[in-house]
Amino acid sequence: MNPKEFLEIFPAFQKMPAGVVERILSVARRKKIPAGTYVYSEGDYCQAFTFLISGEVRVFKMEETGREITLYELGRGDTCIINASCILSAVPTPANAMTTVECDALLLSAADFKALTEEFAEVREYVFKVLSENLANVMTLVEEIAFKHIDERLVEYLLEKSEQGNISATHQKIAADLGTSREVISRLLKDMERKGRVALSRNLVRIIAM
């Protein structure tokens, strides 16, 4: 990857001092990560900072019972604040991150990432900005869980995730994203189907009337 391509995907680095991008590209390694691969698991110490060139990564918490809740998702041009904060603080990760499709990524070693943040104030500011954005997303999630009924959140989720009225996802995936059980989601969707609001088929929800 050349600097121009990197800056197109990660425009925040356009304001970095001369040499930062070239330094990243000189020491980072590019890697294809298959779908369904853990980028990191809860309790791991992160060995590398990930620049996501393409694909999608889901960051989530899992209970001992196996129930999951999605904290946030990462796509092209994103970096993960849990990944960054755990490297900088040298603590284990408090969550999991898994690819949902094949991903293309640049991996910068933990040592090189820490060196950049120590040397350049602009890199530190970038990390703080990402932290602020991700914290806002997580706080929104907490508010939704605490103050909204799950049926209201499900309707909002379906409308947000739909493409031409269709949502391609399993009931388990929807449940994980909303922080509830598959059984609850299946029951709510069946009720919505009986009322003529959606049509259900395998791994597909089609919106009819919301």
Helices and strands as residue ranges (DSSP letters): H 3-9, G 11-15, H 20-27, E 29-33, E 38-40, E 48-54, E 57-62, E 68-74, H 81-89, E 96-99, E 103-109, H 110-119, H 121-147, H 150-161, E 166-168, H 171-178, H 182-194, E 198-201, E 204-207
